[in-house]
Amino acid sequence: MDLNDLLHRHQVALMRAATAATPQARQSHDGTARCYEDKIETLRNLLGASGRMVAA
């Protein structure tokens, strides 16, 4: 997976969390987003990019 794909999937997970019908679904999507954040940070570090993702 490249960085753009990870960023896209992260954004989709955040949107799904924001519109989740139940607290359990929201929690699940939030967890998915956090997993993508970790993968994004790892890939950015490997590529030499600086900066940490900050939740809005």
mmCIF file as Biopython writes it, N, C-alpha, C and O atoms, coordinates in Angstrom:
data_model
#
loop_
_atom_site.group_PDB
_atom_site.id
_atom_site.type_symbol
_atom_site.label_atom_id
_atom_site.label_alt_id
_atom_site.label_comp_id
_atom_site.label_asym_id
_atom_site.label_entity_id
_atom_site.label_seq_id
_atom_site.pdbx_PDB_ins_code
_atom_site.Cartn_x
_atom_site.Cartn_y
_atom_site.Cartn_z
_atom_site.occupancy
_atom_site.B_iso_or_equiv
_atom_site.auth_seq_id
_atom_site.auth_asym_id
_atom_site.pdbx_PDB_model_num
ATOM 1   N N  . MET A ? 1  ? 0.838   -1.170 0.000  1.0 0.0 1  A 1 
ATOM 2   C CA . MET A ? 1  ? 0.000   0.000  0.000  1.0 0.0 1  A 1 
ATOM 3   C C  . MET A ? 1  ? 0.890   1.242  0.000  1.0 0.0 1  A 1 
ATOM 4   O O  . MET A ? 1  ? 1.842   1.332  0.775  1.0 0.0 1  A 1 
ATOM 5   N N  . ASP A ? 2  ? 0.577   2.187  -0.865 1.0 0.0 2  A 1 
ATOM 6   C CA . ASP A ? 2  ? 1.370   3.408  -0.854 1.0 0.0 2  A 1 
ATOM 7   C C  . ASP A ? 2  ? 0.736   4.436  0.093  1.0 0.0 2  A 1 
ATOM 8   O O  . ASP A ? 2  ? -0.356  4.229  0.622  1.0 0.0 2  A 1 
ATOM 9   N N  . LEU A ? 3  ? 1.443   5.529  0.287  1.0 0.0 3  A 1 
ATOM 10  C CA . LEU A ? 3  ? 1.009   6.545  1.246  1.0 0.0 3  A 1 
ATOM 11  C C  . LEU A ? 3  ? -0.361  7.118  0.893  1.0 0.0 3  A 1 
ATOM 12  O O  . LEU A ? 3  ? -1.196  7.315  1.775  1.0 0.0 3  A 1 
ATOM 13  N N  . ASN A ? 4  ? -0.595  7.384  -0.384 1.0 0.0 4  A 1 
ATOM 14  C CA . ASN A ? 4  ? -1.893  7.941  -0.776 1.0 0.0 4  A 1 
ATOM 15  C C  . ASN A ? 4  ? -3.037  6.991  -0.449 1.0 0.0 4  A 1 
ATOM 16  O O  . ASN A ? 4  ? -4.100  7.422  -0.002 1.0 0.0 4  A 1 
ATOM 17  N N  . ASP A ? 5  ? -2.820  5.706  -0.669 1.0 0.0 5  A 1 
ATOM 18  C CA . ASP A ? 5  ? -3.849  4.717  -0.357 1.0 0.0 5  A 1 
ATOM 19  C C  . ASP A ? 5  ? -4.128  4.689  1.144  1.0 0.0 5  A 1 
ATOM 20  O O  . ASP A ? 5  ? -5.284  4.640  1.564  1.0 0.0 5  A 1 
ATOM 21  N N  . LEU A ? 6  ? -3.074  4.720  1.944  1.0 0.0 6  A 1 
ATOM 22  C CA . LEU A ? 6  ? -3.247  4.738  3.399  1.0 0.0 6  A 1 
ATOM 23  C C  . LEU A ? 6  ? -3.988  5.996  3.858  1.0 0.0 6  A 1 
ATOM 24  O O  . LEU A ? 6  ? -4.881  5.925  4.703  1.0 0.0 6  A 1 
ATOM 25  N N  . LEU A ? 7  ? -3.614  7.134  3.299  1.0 0.0 7  A 1 
ATOM 26  C CA . LEU A ? 7  ? -4.294  8.383  3.668  1.0 0.0 7  A 1 
ATOM 27  C C  . LEU A ? 7  ? -5.769  8.338  3.295  1.0 0.0 7  A 1 
ATOM 28  O O  . LEU A ? 7  ? -6.620  8.799  4.056  1.0 0.0 7  A 1 
ATOM 29  N N  . HIS A ? 8  ? -6.070  7.786  2.135  1.0 0.0 8  A 1 
ATOM 30  C CA . HIS A ? 8  ? -7.466  7.656  1.705  1.0 0.0 8  A 1 
ATOM 31  C C  . HIS A ? 8  ? -8.252  6.752  2.653  1.0 0.0 8  A 1 
ATOM 32  O O  . HIS A ? 8  ? -9.346  7.104  3.096  1.0 0.0 8  A 1 
ATOM 33  N N  . ARG A ? 9  ? -7.694  5.603  2.955  1.0 0.0 9  A 1 
ATOM 34  C CA . ARG A ? 9  ? -8.385  4.656  3.838  1.0 0.0 9  A 1 
ATOM 35  C C  . ARG A ? 9  ? -8.579  5.244  5.235  1.0 0.0 9  A 1 
ATOM 36  O O  . ARG A ? 9  ? -9.606  5.012  5.873  1.0 0.0 9  A 1 
ATOM 37  N N  . HIS A ? 10 ? -7.589  6.008  5.708  1.0 0.0 10 A 1 
ATOM 38  C CA . HIS A ? 10 ? -7.698  6.669  7.002  1.0 0.0 10 A 1 
ATOM 39  C C  . HIS A ? 10 ? -8.863  7.654  6.983  1.0 0.0 10 A 1 
ATOM 40  O O  . HIS A ? 10 ? -9.672  7.677  7.911  1.0 0.0 10 A 1 
ATOM 41  N N  . GLN A ? 11 ? -8.950  8.465  5.933  1.0 0.0 11 A 1 
ATOM 42  C CA . GLN A ? 11 ? -10.024 9.450  5.828  1.0 0.0 11 A 1 
ATOM 43  C C  . GLN A ? 11 ? -11.392 8.774  5.765  1.0 0.0 11 A 1 
ATOM 44  O O  . GLN A ? 11 ? -12.341 9.242  6.393  1.0 0.0 11 A 1 
ATOM 45  N N  . VAL A ? 12 ? -11.501 7.695  5.026  1.0 0.0 12 A 1 
ATOM 46  C CA . VAL A ? 12 ? -12.772 6.965  4.929  1.0 0.0 12 A 1 
ATOM 47  C C  . VAL A ? 12 ? -13.167 6.422  6.301  1.0 0.0 12 A 1 
ATOM 48  O O  . VAL A ? 12 ? -14.335 6.497  6.683  1.0 0.0 12 A 1 
ATOM 49  N N  . ALA A ? 13 ? -12.213 5.882  7.036  1.0 0.0 13 A 1 
ATOM 50  C CA . ALA A ? 13 ? -12.511 5.363  8.374  1.0 0.0 13 A 1 
ATOM 51  C C  . ALA A ? 13 ? -13.002 6.479  9.292  1.0 0.0 13 A 1 
ATOM 52  O O  . ALA A ? 13 ? -13.928 6.273  10.077 1.0 0.0 13 A 1 
ATOM 53  N N  . LEU A ? 14 ? -12.385 7.667  9.197  1.0 0.0 14 A 1 
ATOM 54  C CA . LEU A ? 14 ? -12.835 8.799  10.007 1.0 0.0 14 A 1 
ATOM 55  C C  . LEU A ? 14 ? -14.253 9.230  9.631  1.0 0.0 14 A 1 
ATOM 56  O O  . LEU A ? 14 ? -15.063 9.540  10.505 1.0 0.0 14 A 1 
ATOM 57  N N  . MET A ? 15 ? -14.549 9.248  8.343  1.0 0.0 15 A 1 
ATOM 58  C CA . MET A ? 15 ? -15.902 9.626  7.901  1.0 0.0 15 A 1 
ATOM 59  C C  . MET A ? 15 ? -16.930 8.601  8.358  1.0 0.0 15 A 1 
ATOM 60  O O  . MET A ? 15 ? -18.034 8.962  8.767  1.0 0.0 15 A 1 
ATOM 61  N N  . ARG A ? 16 ? -16.572 7.333  8.290  1.0 0.0 16 A 1 
ATOM 62  C CA . ARG A ? 16 ? -17.492 6.285  8.745  1.0 0.0 16 A 1 
ATOM 63  C C  . ARG A ? 16 ? -17.725 6.389  10.251 1.0 0.0 16 A 1 
ATOM 64  O O  . ARG A ? 16 ? -18.840 6.180  10.727 1.0 0.0 16 A 1 
ATOM 65  N N  . ALA A ? 17 ? -16.674 6.709  10.994 1.0 0.0 17 A 1 
ATOM 66  C CA . ALA A ? 17 ? -16.827 6.882  12.440 1.0 0.0 17 A 1 
ATOM 67  C C  . ALA A ? 17 ? -17.755 8.050  12.741 1.0 0.0 17 A 1 
ATOM 68  O O  . ALA A ? 17 ? -18.584 7.975  13.647 1.0 0.0 17 A 1 
ATOM 69  N N  . ALA A ? 18 ? -17.614 9.121  11.981 1.0 0.0 18 A 1 
ATOM 70  C CA . ALA A ? 18 ? -18.425 10.317 12.222 1.0 0.0 18 A 1 
ATOM 71  C C  . ALA A ? 18 ? -19.903 10.088 11.933 1.0 0.0 18 A 1 
ATOM 72  O O  . ALA A ? 18 ? -20.758 10.770 12.498 1.0 0.0 18 A 1 
ATOM 73  N N  . THR A ? 19 ? -20.208 9.142  11.066 1.0 0.0 19 A 1 
ATOM 74  C CA . THR A ? 19 ? -21.607 8.897  10.692 1.0 0.0 19 A 1 
ATOM 75  C C  . THR A ? 19 ? -22.117 7.540  11.178 1.0 0.0 19 A 1 
ATOM 76  O O  . THR A ? 19 ? -23.167 7.073  10.737 1.0 0.0 19 A 1 
ATOM 77  N N  . ALA A ? 20 ? -21.377 6.918  12.077 1.0 0.0 20 A 1 
ATOM 78  C CA . ALA A ? 20 ? -21.755 5.589  12.567 1.0 0.0 20 A 1 
ATOM 79  C C  . ALA A ? 20 ? -23.105 5.625  13.279 1.0 0.0 20 A 1 
ATOM 80  O O  . ALA A ? 20 ? -23.437 6.586  13.973 1.0 0.0 20 A 1 
ATOM 81  N N  . ALA A ? 21 ? -23.864 4.566  13.093 1.0 0.0 21 A 1 
ATOM 82  C CA . ALA A ? 21 ? -25.205 4.479  13.663 1.0 0.0 21 A 1 
ATOM 83  C C  . ALA A ? 21 ? -25.204 4.095  15.138 1.0 0.0 21 A 1 
ATOM 84  O O  . ALA A ? 21 ? -26.156 4.383  15.863 1.0 0.0 21 A 1 
ATOM 85  N N  . THR A ? 22 ? -24.135 3.446  15.575 1.0 0.0 22 A 1 
ATOM 86  C CA . THR A ? 22 ? -24.073 2.990  16.964 1.0 0.0 22 A 1 
ATOM 87  C C  . THR A ? 22 ? -22.711 3.345  17.567 1.0 0.0 22 A 1 
ATOM 88  O O  . THR A ? 22 ? -21.734 3.537  16.842 1.0 0.0 22 A 1 
ATOM 89  N N  . PRO A ? 23 ? -22.656 3.429  18.878 1.0 0.0 23 A 1 
ATOM 90  C CA . PRO A ? 23 ? -21.353 3.667  19.520 1.0 0.0 23 A 1 
ATOM 91  C C  . PRO A ? 23 ? -20.335 2.569  19.217 1.0 0.0 23 A 1 
ATOM 92  O O  . PRO A ? 23 ? -19.141 2.841  19.093 1.0 0.0 23 A 1 
ATOM 93  N N  . GLN A ? 24 ? -20.809 1.335  19.099 1.0 0.0 24 A 1 
ATOM 94  C CA . GLN A ? 24 ? -19.905 0.225  18.797 1.0 0.0 24 A 1 
ATOM 95  C C  . GLN A ? 24 ? -19.308 0.371  17.406 1.0 0.0 24 A 1 
ATOM 96  O O  . GLN A ? 24 ? -18.120 0.112  17.210 1.0 0.0 24 A 1 
ATOM 97  N N  . ALA A ? 25 ? -20.114 0.781  16.447 1.0 0.0 25 A 1 
ATOM 98  C CA . ALA A ? 25 ? -19.614 0.986  15.089 1.0 0.0 25 A 1 
ATOM 99  C C  . ALA A ? 25 ? -18.623 2.148  15.068 1.0 0.0 25 A 1 
ATOM 100 O O  . ALA A ? 25 ? -17.586 2.077  14.408 1.0 0.0 25 A 1 
ATOM 101 N N  . ARG A ? 26 ? -18.948 3.213  15.792 1.0 0.0 26 A 1 
ATOM 102 C CA . ARG A ? 26 ? -18.038 4.365  15.858 1.0 0.0 26 A 1 
ATOM 103 C C  . ARG A ? 26 ? -16.695 3.942  16.439 1.0 0.0 26 A 1 
ATOM 104 O O  . ARG A ? 26 ? -15.645 4.315  15.916 1.0 0.0 26 A 1 
ATOM 105 N N  . GLN A ? 27 ? -16.723 3.176  17.502 1.0 0.0 27 A 1 
ATOM 106 C CA . GLN A ? 27 ? -15.493 2.705  18.140 1.0 0.0 27 A 1 
ATOM 107 C C  . GLN A ? 27 ? -14.682 1.829  17.187 1.0 0.0 27 A 1 
ATOM 108 O O  . GLN A ? 27 ? -13.456 1.925  17.146 1.0 0.0 27 A 1 
ATOM 109 N N  . SER A ? 28 ? -15.347 0.995  16.440 1.0 0.0 28 A 1 
ATOM 110 C CA . SER A ? 28 ? -14.669 0.126  15.488 1.0 0.0 28 A 1 
ATOM 111 C C  . SER A ? 28 ? -13.974 0.945  14.398 1.0 0.0 28 A 1 
ATOM 112 O O  . SER A ? 28 ? -12.811 0.700  14.077 1.0 0.0 28 A 1 
ATOM 113 N N  . HIS A ? 29 ? -14.686 1.909  13.836 1.0 0.0 29 A 1 
ATOM 114 C CA . HIS A ? 29 ? -14.104 2.749  12.784 1.0 0.0 29 A 1 
ATOM 115 C C  . HIS A ? 29 ? -12.976 3.622  13.324 1.0 0.0 29 A 1 
ATOM 116 O O  . HIS A ? 29 ? -11.979 3.844  12.637 1.0 0.0 29 A 1 
ATOM 117 N N  . ASP A ? 30 ? -13.129 4.116  14.547 1.0 0.0 30 A 1 
ATOM 118 C CA . ASP A ? 30 ? -12.051 4.881  15.173 1.0 0.0 30 A 1 
ATOM 119 C C  . ASP A ? 30 ? -10.799 4.014  15.331 1.0 0.0 30 A 1 
ATOM 120 O O  . ASP A ? 30 ? -9.681  4.475  15.096 1.0 0.0 30 A 1 
ATOM 121 N N  . GLY A ? 31 ? -10.995 2.774  15.725 1.0 0.0 31 A 1 
ATOM 122 C CA . GLY A ? 31 ? -9.867  1.855  15.858 1.0 0.0 31 A 1 
ATOM 123 C C  . GLY A ? 31 ? -9.183  1.600  14.529 1.0 0.0 31 A 1 
ATOM 124 O O  . GLY A ? 31 ? -7.956  1.538  14.450 1.0 0.0 31 A 1 
ATOM 125 N N  . THR A ? 32 ? -9.981  1.453  13.491 1.0 0.0 32 A 1 
ATOM 126 C CA . THR A ? 32 ? -9.420  1.266  12.147 1.0 0.0 32 A 1 
ATOM 127 C C  . THR A ? 32 ? -8.608  2.485  11.741 1.0 0.0 32 A 1 
ATOM 128 O O  . THR A ? 32 ? -7.516  2.355  11.188 1.0 0.0 32 A 1 
ATOM 129 N N  . ALA A ? 33 ? -9.140  3.670  12.016 1.0 0.0 33 A 1 
ATOM 130 C CA . ALA A ? 33 ? -8.425  4.909  11.681 1.0 0.0 33 A 1 
ATOM 131 C C  . ALA A ? 33 ? -7.093  4.975  12.423 1.0 0.0 33 A 1 
ATOM 132 O O  . ALA A ? 33 ? -6.082  5.373  11.843 1.0 0.0 33 A 1 
ATOM 133 N N  . ARG A ? 34 ? -7.081  4.589  13.699 1.0 0.0 34 A 1 
ATOM 134 C CA . ARG A ? 34 ? -5.838  4.606  14.477 1.0 0.0 34 A 1 
ATOM 135 C C  . ARG A ? 34 ? -4.804  3.634  13.893 1.0 0.0 34 A 1 
ATOM 136 O O  . ARG A ? 34 ? -3.610  3.933  13.873 1.0 0.0 34 A 1 
ATOM 137 N N  . CYS A ? 35 ? -5.262  2.491  13.427 1.0 0.0 35 A 1 
ATOM 138 C CA . CYS A ? 35 ? -4.343  1.535  12.792 1.0 0.0 35 A 1 
ATOM 139 C C  . CYS A ? 35 ? -3.716  2.144  11.542 1.0 0.0 35 A 1 
ATOM 140 O O  . CYS A ? 35 ? -2.519  1.991  11.299 1.0 0.0 35 A 1 
ATOM 141 N N  . TYR A ? 36 ? -4.539  2.836  10.752 1.0 0.0 36 A 1 
ATOM 142 C CA . TYR A ? 36 ? -4.000  3.493  9.559  1.0 0.0 36 A 1 
ATOM 143 C C  . TYR A ? 36 ? -3.043  4.616  9.942  1.0 0.0 36 A 1 
ATOM 144 O O  . TYR A ? 36 ? -2.045  4.832  9.255  1.0 0.0 36 A 1 
ATOM 145 N N  . GLU A ? 37 ? -3.327  5.337  11.029 1.0 0.0 37 A 1 
ATOM 146 C CA . GLU A ? 37 ? -2.410  6.388  11.491 1.0 0.0 37 A 1 
ATOM 147 C C  . GLU A ? 37 ? -1.038  5.799  11.791 1.0 0.0 37 A 1 
ATOM 148 O O  . GLU A ? 37 ? -0.016  6.380  11.426 1.0 0.0 37 A 1 
ATOM 149 N N  . ASP A ? 38 ? -1.016  4.654  12.452 1.0 0.0 38 A 1 
ATOM 150 C CA . ASP A ? 38 ? 0.254   3.999  12.781 1.0 0.0 38 A 1 
ATOM 151 C C  . ASP A ? 38 ? 1.005   3.608  11.511 1.0 0.0 38 A 1 
ATOM 152 O O  . ASP A ? 38 ? 2.215   3.809  11.408 1.0 0.0 38 A 1 
ATOM 153 N N  . LYS A ? 39 ? 0.274   3.045  10.542 1.0 0.0 39 A 1 
ATOM 154 C CA . LYS A ? 39 ? 0.915   2.632  9.284  1.0 0.0 39 A 1 
ATOM 155 C C  . LYS A ? 39 ? 1.432   3.842  8.514  1.0 0.0 39 A 1 
ATOM 156 O O  . LYS A ? 39 ? 2.508   3.789  7.919  1.0 0.0 39 A 1 
ATOM 157 N N  . ILE A ? 40 ? 0.668   4.927  8.525  1.0 0.0 40 A 1 
ATOM 158 C CA . ILE A ? 40 ? 1.082   6.150  7.845  1.0 0.0 40 A 1 
ATOM 159 C C  . ILE A ? 40 ? 2.345   6.705  8.483  1.0 0.0 40 A 1 
ATOM 160 O O  . ILE A ? 40 ? 3.285   7.087  7.785  1.0 0.0 40 A 1 
ATOM 161 N N  . GLU A ? 41 ? 2.366   6.750  9.802  1.0 0.0 41 A 1 
ATOM 162 C CA . GLU A ? 41 ? 3.542   7.263  10.501 1.0 0.0 41 A 1 
ATOM 163 C C  . GLU A ? 41 ? 4.772   6.411  10.202 1.0 0.0 41 A 1 
ATOM 164 O O  . GLU A ? 41 ? 5.856   6.945  9.968  1.0 0.0 41 A 1 
ATOM 165 N N  . THR A ? 42 ? 4.609   5.101  10.210 1.0 0.0 42 A 1 
ATOM 166 C CA . THR A ? 42 ? 5.726   4.205  9.906  1.0 0.0 42 A 1 
ATOM 167 C C  . THR A ? 42 ? 6.247   4.449  8.504  1.0 0.0 42 A 1 
ATOM 168 O O  . THR A ? 42 ? 7.457   4.551  8.296  1.0 0.0 42 A 1 
ATOM 169 N N  . LEU A ? 43 ? 5.346   4.543  7.544  1.0 0.0 43 A 1 
ATOM 170 C CA . LEU A ? 43 ? 5.766   4.754  6.162  1.0 0.0 43 A 1 
ATOM 171 C C  . LEU A ? 43 ? 6.418   6.123  5.989  1.0 0.0 43 A 1 
ATOM 172 O O  . LEU A ? 43 ? 7.417   6.244  5.279  1.0 0.0 43 A 1 
ATOM 173 N N  . ARG A ? 44 ? 5.873   7.140  6.620  1.0 0.0 44 A 1 
ATOM 174 C CA . ARG A ? 44 ? 6.490   8.473  6.548  1.0 0.0 44 A 1 
ATOM 175 C C  . ARG A ? 44 ? 7.899   8.453  7.124  1.0 0.0 44 A 1 
ATOM 176 O O  . ARG A ? 44 ? 8.805   9.073  6.568  1.0 0.0 44 A 1 
ATOM 177 N N  . ASN A ? 45 ? 8.088   7.755  8.219  1.0 0.0 45 A 1 
ATOM 178 C CA . ASN A ? 45 ? 9.426   7.645  8.811  1.0 0.0 45 A 1 
ATOM 179 C C  . ASN A ? 45 ? 10.391  6.937  7.860  1.0 0.0 45 A 1 
ATOM 180 O O  . ASN A ? 45 ? 11.544  7.345  7.723  1.0 0.0 45 A 1 
ATOM 181 N N  . LEU A ? 46 ? 9.918   5.875  7.205  1.0 0.0 46 A 1 
ATOM 182 C CA . LEU A ? 46 ? 10.759  5.148  6.250  1.0 0.0 46 A 1 
ATOM 183 C C  . LEU A ? 46 ? 11.127  6.032  5.075  1.0 0.0 46 A 1 
ATOM 184 O O  . LEU A ? 46 ? 12.223  5.916  4.526  1.0 0.0 46 A 1 
ATOM 185 N N  . LEU A ? 47 ? 10.216  6.919  4.685  1.0 0.0 47 A 1 
ATOM 186 C CA . LEU A ? 47 ? 10.456  7.804  3.544  1.0 0.0 47 A 1 
ATOM 187 C C  . LEU A ? 47 ? 11.231  9.067  3.934  1.0 0.0 47 A 1 
ATOM 188 O O  . LEU A ? 47 ? 11.624  9.856  3.075  1.0 0.0 47 A 1 
ATOM 189 N N  . GLY A ? 48 ? 11.443  9.244  5.231  1.0 0.0 48 A 1 
ATOM 190 C CA . GLY A ? 48 ? 12.177  10.408 5.694  1.0 0.0 48 A 1 
ATOM 191 C C  . GLY A ? 48 ? 11.332  11.663 5.840  1.0 0.0 48 A 1 
ATOM 192 O O  . GLY A ? 48 ? 11.868  12.763 5.975  1.0 0.0 48 A 1 
ATOM 193 N N  . ALA A ? 49 ? 10.028  11.508 5.815  1.0 0.0 49 A 1 
ATOM 194 C CA . ALA A ? 49 ? 9.126   12.656 5.996  1.0 0.0 49 A 1 
ATOM 195 C C  . ALA A ? 49 ? 9.006   12.956 7.470  1.0 0.0 49 A 1 
ATOM 196 O O  . ALA A ? 49 ? 9.057   12.050 8.302  1.0 0.0 49 A 1 
ATOM 197 N N  . SER A ? 50 ? 8.846   14.221 7.797  1.0 0.0 50 A 1 
ATOM 198 C CA . SER A ? 50 ? 8.722   14.595 9.204  1.0 0.0 50 A 1 
ATOM 199 C C  . SER A ? 50 ? 7.289   14.986 9.497  1.0 0.0 50 A 1 
ATOM 200 O O  . SER A ? 50 ? 6.485   15.210 8.592  1.0 0.0 50 A 1 
ATOM 201 N N  . GLY A ? 51 ? 6.991   15.062 10.775 1.0 0.0 51 A 1 
ATOM 202 C CA . GLY A ? 51 ? 5.665   15.489 11.198 1.0 0.0 51 A 1 
ATOM 203 C C  . GLY A ? 51 ? 4.795   14.338 11.600 1.0 0.0 51 A 1 
ATOM 204 O O  . GLY A ? 51 ? 4.772   13.293 10.950 1.0 0.0 51 A 1 
ATOM 205 N N  . ARG A ? 52 ? 4.089   14.537 12.664 1.0 0.0 52 A 1 
ATOM 206 C CA . ARG A ? 52 ? 3.166   13.529 13.199 1.0 0.0 52 A 1 
ATOM 207 C C  . ARG A ? 52 ? 1.763   13.924 12.820 1.0 0.0 52 A 1 
ATOM 208 O O  . ARG A ? 52 ? 1.434   15.110 12.777 1.0 0.0 52 A 1 
ATOM 209 N N  . MET A ? 53 ? 0.925   12.929 12.543 1.0 0.0 53 A 1 
ATOM 210 C CA . MET A ? 53 ? -0.473  13.206 12.244 1.0 0.0 53 A 1 
ATOM 211 C C  . MET A ? 53 ? -1.134  13.751 13.495 1.0 0.0 53 A 1 
ATOM 212 O O  . MET A ? 53 ? -0.896  13.260 14.599 1.0 0.0 53 A 1 
ATOM 213 N N  . VAL A ? 54 ? -1.955  14.756 13.320 1.0 0.0 54 A 1 
ATOM 214 C CA . VAL A ? 54 ? -2.653  15.383 14.435 1.0 0.0 54 A 1 
ATOM 215 C C  . VAL A ? 54 ? -4.143  15.277 14.168 1.0 0.0 54 A 1 
ATOM 216 O O  . VAL A ? 54 ? -4.625  15.671 13.106 1.0 0.0 54 A 1 
ATOM 217 N N  . ALA A ? 55 ? -4.867  14.741 15.141 1.0 0.0 55 A 1 
ATOM 218 C CA . ALA A ? 55 ? -6.327  14.635 14.999 1.0 0.0 55 A 1 
ATOM 219 C C  . ALA A ? 55 ? -6.942  16.019 15.039 1.0 0.0 55 A 1 
ATOM 220 O O  . ALA A ? 55 ? -6.547  16.879 15.826 1.0 0.0 55 A 1 
ATOM 221 N N  . ALA A ? 56 ? -7.914  16.209 14.174 1.0 0.0 56 A 1 
ATOM 222 C CA . ALA A ? 56 ? -8.597  17.517 14.111 1.0 0.0 56 A 1 
ATOM 223 C C  . ALA A ? 56 ? -9.676  17.606 15.153 1.0 0.0 56 A 1 
ATOM 224 O O  . ALA A ? 56 ? -10.356 18.628 15.252 1.0 0.0 56 A 1 
#
